[in-house]
């Protein structure tokens, strides 16, 4: 429940800054989970790579892309009312909550 509240707060905080530049929404990502799983996983990989060492510090070799995808899908399932917001926020918050970087400048990957 705490993670869901944090996700909602971060989604709402980032929504106004990202509304004009959203390429994919949470709903787009949710739909792609069932219709185009390779795209769904590639999107997650792209966001995870772009945030690696910044907001997401996943231990090397310990987590598969499929596991990350399952986590993001669960996040999208939990808060359907927020799926209109940016998909990258869902991915960043979901993975960052599980594997945060230990300092402001990032930690290792």
Steps between C-alpha positions, in 0.01 A plus 500: 500500500783740587662443159166571330466830686855598411430415136186714495684793661788480253269456203300805599815704563649412162174522305496875443862509384454211260148544364608678183776253415347159574573254223360197680258492789459239765194381308707459183750292694224299667344421160838403354554246778244273330520614137871562447706355784835560324418873482386498864829345614712718270336813639575389855860419404540845344370683805701279737817562297441875488451516878770250592722648767279808527173390661515125438790284619423139409760248618682367195405149394235452769182612324358408161316732266199271535500552875515876453211475254292304750561767763395782266188307393404455866543872555276577201242252632494660847428859395290500181369852561849640440577319173449820302832626636844446349609137466863581583390624842334165575818317406735737686294507819433126501862399447641788704289405801637146485861590413568859602843649465663555839616853436390802297762444233403136448654179611629217291299291269 
